[in-house]
Amino acid sequence: MKTYRVLIDSKDEKGLVYRISKVFFENDLNIEKNDEFVDEENNKFFMRSVVKGKIERDLLQKKLQEALPAHANIKVITPKKKKIVVMATKESHVLGDILIRHYDGELPVDIVAVVSNYDYLRPLVEKFKIDYFHVPHTDLSRSEHEEKILALLEMFEHIDYIVLAKYMRILTPNFVQKYENRIINIHHSFLPAFIGANPYKQAYDRGVKIIGATAHFVNNNLDEGPIIAQDVMSVDHTFSWQEMRKAGRDVEKVVLARALKLAVEDRIFVYANKTVIF
């Protein structure tokens, strides 16, 4: 028996669920999990199903395409570990959390490599027997540095997602375009209120009562890509800015891990610079 994740998005119209279910029924597929959503404002239909049966993946894809409107987007995915590259700079908390979750089998991924513009995190990464590539940016323009990274990434047969684990360099449109909706970033949720160096000190000086983190896909608008996951925690006057930063880092770790898990389990639809998540 084969298991498939079926992802369908389409302009909404009458009978879509019936037609999809009919294909499943006629091909002896058992529906193990099913989620649907209609965005009435934009007239968009979304459906994610987990099905099990004997039919071959390509044939199931063909039958769904025949049954649904030509404008429907259909993906029939065989569940397997996704290949990811993690990019980092100097901070270890998010990267370390991903490495531990991967080591413990919590994330269904293969970490192909860790890439950094500094060599600081090599000892940490090599403890987990994962390849570490140092691509220094000194004396290089942003585009020259990115070309070196892109050349490195092309060494790998296929990359499903690039995870920015506090990678502190802005990616150019050329880089983003090559991995559209496949680059996941994490940052504190103070934006756009506290921009620049030491946002936790700025937040402390302002007396904020909530801190948090946002994980999102990267697009060409800085930190404004489709949001995947967010979380917050309460703080009060007893927190120093250093304690706020430590607590914020804990939130960042959890939120990025949650976002990555949603992505590699094929639970995310991206449209209109936002996401539908099942």
N, C-alpha and C positions, 0 to 999 in steps of 0.2 A: 504493500500500500504506500502511496506517495502522498505527502502533505504539501499543500500550496497555500501561499498567501495571495489573495486576489484583491487588487486595488483598482477601483473604478471611480473616475470622476467624469461628469458629463453635464451638459445643460439639462436641467430637470424637465422631465416630461412624464406623462401618464404611462404606467406599465413597466417601468424600468426594473423594479424589484421582481416583478412577475417573470420578466424575460430572463433575468439573471438566474433566478431560482429554478426556472424550467431547464436551463442548460445544466445546472448542477444535478437536478433530478434525473434527467434523461441520460446522464453519463455516470449514474450510480455514485455520485459524490456525496459524502456525508458532510454537512455543515457543522463544524465543531465550535465556531465562534463567528458572530456576525455583528457589525455595527454600521449604522446608516445615519446620514445627516443631510438636511436640505437647507441651504442658505437661501431663504425666500427673497431676501433683498437683491441678491445677485443671480437668482434662479439657477443655483448650482447644486448638483447632487453628488454626494460622496458615499462610497461604500467600501468597507474592508471586510473580507471574509476569509476564514481559515477553513479549508476543505481537505478531505482525505478520500482517495480513491485510486483506481488503477490507470486512469487515462494519462497519456503523456502530456507534458507541459505545453508543448507547441500546439498540439491538437486542441487542448482546452482553450488556449489563447485564440485560435482560429474560430472555434465555435462561438466564443463570446463576441468576437468581432463581427461575426455574421448575424448575431442576434441583436446587437445594439446599434445605435445610430453611428454614422461615420465619424461624428465629432467626439465620440466618447474616447477617453484615455483609459487604456486597459493594461494592467501589469499583472502577469502571473509569475510569482516568485517562488522558487524553491528555497526554503529556509536553510541558511548556512552561515557560518561565521563570516562577518564582513572584514575586509582588510582596511586598516586605518594607519595613517601616519600622524604622529603627534608632534606639534611644533611648540617650542618653549624658548624662554629667554634665560632668566636667572631664578625666578621664584619656583620653588619645588612643591608647594602644597597640592596644587591641582594635578600636576604630573604624577606625583607620588601616589595620590589617591587612585588615579587611573591604573597605574602599574600594579598596585595591590589588588584592586578589584579584578583586573585581568588575571593575575596570578591565582586568585581564589576562585576563578571561573564564574564570577558574577556578571561579566560582560561577554557576550558572544562575539568576540572580535579576535583577529590576529593583528598584533601591533607589528607592522612591517619594519618601522624604524621610528626613532625620535630624531628630529632635526632642530638644531639650535644655532643662533648667531653668537653664542658664547659656549665655552667648553666647561662651564661650572658644573653642569648636571650630569656629566659623563659617569662619574663614580656611582651615582644613584641608579642610573639606567642600566649600567652593565652588571649590577647586582642581580638584575632580572634576566640577564642573558639576551638582551635586546640590542640591536645595532644602533649606535649613536653616531650621528654625522654632524660635525661642526662646520658651519658655513659662515665664516666671519664676514662682517659687513664693513669693516674698517677700510677707508680709502676707496670705497665703491659707491656709486650712485644707487638709489633704491632699485632702479630697473636692472642694473648690472647684478646686484645682489640677488634679485628675484630670478634672473635668468640662470644663475648658478643653482638655485634651489629647484627650479623647474627641470633643469637638466638632470639633477639628482633624482627627482620624482619619476622621471621618464625611465629610469633604470628598472623600476618595479613594473611588473606585468599589468597590474590593475590596482587602483586605489578607490575604495568605496567612499571614504570620508577622510578629510583632514581636520584634526582637532587642534584648535589653538588654546593650549594650556598656559594662559598668561603670556602669550607671544606678543611682545611689546613693540611690534613694528606694523605700520599701516600697509596693507596689501594694495597693489595697484589694480586698476580695472582689468589689465591684461591677465593677471594671475587669477582674479576672481572669476573671470569669464571661463577660464579653462576648467574650473571646478564649481560651476554654478549649482547652488543649493546643496553643496557637498562639503562646505567649510563651516565648522561649528565653533563659535567663539563664546567666551564667558567673560563677564565684567560685573563690577558692582552696580547696584541699581540706583546710584545717586544721579546718574546722568539724566537730563542735561544740567542739573543744578550745580554740581561741584565738578568742574573740569580741571584737568591738569594734575600737577604733582600733589601727592598726599591728600586724596579726597577724604579720607577718614578724619584727618586733622581739621579739614574744612567743615565736615559734618559735625564734629565735636564742638567746634567753635560756634556753630549755628544752633546747637542743642537739639539735634534730630532725635526722634523717638523710635524710628524704625530703620533698620538696615537690611539689605538684601542683595540678591544677585539675579542676573538675567543671562540665559543662554539663548543664542540666536544663530541663524544662518547668516553668513557674511554676504553683503552686497556692496555696491559702490557708494552707499551713503553710510558714513562712519557710525557704527553701533546702532544702525536703524534697520537691520535686516529682519526677516520674519522671526518672531519670537517662538521658541520651542518650550522653554520651561522657565519659571521664576519661583522665588520663595523669599520670605522675609522673616525677620525675628525682631522682637522688641528690645530696646535698650533704654537706659534711663541715665539720670545725672551721676550715678555711681560709677559708670564706665569711663575709664580714661580713653583717649583716642587710640592708644595701643591695644587696649582690650577690645575696643570696637573693631579694630582691624583684624584681630585674631578671630573674633566671632564671625566677621564678614568672610574671612577665608574659609571657615567651616561651611558656611552657606554656599559659597562658590563651588566647593568640592562636590557637595550633594547635588546641586542644581546641574552642573555639567555632566555628572554621571547619569542623572535622570534623563537629560536631553540626549546623550549618546545612546543610552539603552533604547529610547523611543525610536531613534533614527535607525539603529541596526536591526530592530525588530520590525521595520517597515510599517510604522504606525503614523507617519506624518504625510499629510498632503499640503503642498505649498501653493498658495494663490493670492493674488492681490496684496502682496507683501505681508501676508499673515498665514497662519497655519490652522488646519483642522487635524486634530490628533485623536486617535482611537486607542 
